[in-house]
């Protein structure tokens, strides 16, 4: 694996930009890299099907274009998928659906090296280390410590525990999830905007106070201005499926109406 680009930017206190992909076809990762506009791609494995080989191919394509890689994982099998993604070459993990600081601690331990009792990640002979013992064990430890760990704050209980969660060693980033947060409160997101926006602002404030970087998902560059004013400098711009769906819905409707008028 090449240098962890996301970690390097965090260490230098520089902003990061990413975009979300659903497709495992590495062609799309290459196209994103060709633009030179993004520091990394986030593969939303929580939403999309994939194989172990797919993870390797996404990582390879990103490395060829000097980009980093993040994977968003489900809660229940998070340790297995996150470790396999790192072994394939992914540089960051976005953990979904945590409620408590103890759950966060458990996830951090899964990703930290099994060295002097620190964590539970061993020395798998995968792409990450050259497929065989081609990297010293302590160099592998350093690489594991460089993996960027982000946690979705998307439950009311997580917000109640936000101070403790942001105090857990190993938490690098947090990201607010308005849809899951609203659902956990028994509300529809559209009817709950003022409340969840207030919770998001509190998350950003607490994170920055604890030296944890807030990461925000935005639909347009203009939407970043609000978050920049709050101290945020890490962004996920756009979503592959949402962009395509918007085009198919809006432009497709125009085309449908034109075609119907020809009859």
Number of C-alpha atoms within 10 A of each C-alpha: 17 13 14 21 22 23 19 12 13 16 10 8 11 11 13 17 18 23 22 21 21 18 19 21 15 18 14 17 27 18 13 22 22 13 9 12 12 19 21 28 25 22 28 22 20 17 11 11 11 16 8 12 12 17 24 23 18 24 26 23 22 26 23 14 18 18 27 28 29 29 25 23 23 19 15 10 9 19 21 11 19 24 20 18 25 26 24 24 27 29 28 27 26 24 25 22 19 20 20 18 19 13 14 22 15 13 23 22 19 20 24 23 22 16 13 6 9 13 16 17 17 17 16 14 13 16 16 24 21 12 13 12 12 11 13 9 15 11 11 17 17 12 20 20 15 20 22 23 21 25 26 22 28 26 24 18 16 21 20 13 15 20 16 16 26 25 16 16 12 21 21 21 22 25 25 24 19 23 16 20 27 21 15 14 14 10 14 15 17 10 10 17 14 10 13 21 13 10 20 21 14 13 22 22 17 20 23 16 13 14 13 21 25 26 23 22 21 16 14 10 11 8 13 19 11 10 19 13 9 13 13 19 19 22 22 23 20 17 20 16 13 12 11 10 13 11 12 13 11 11 12 13 12 12 13 11 11 11 10 9 8 6 5
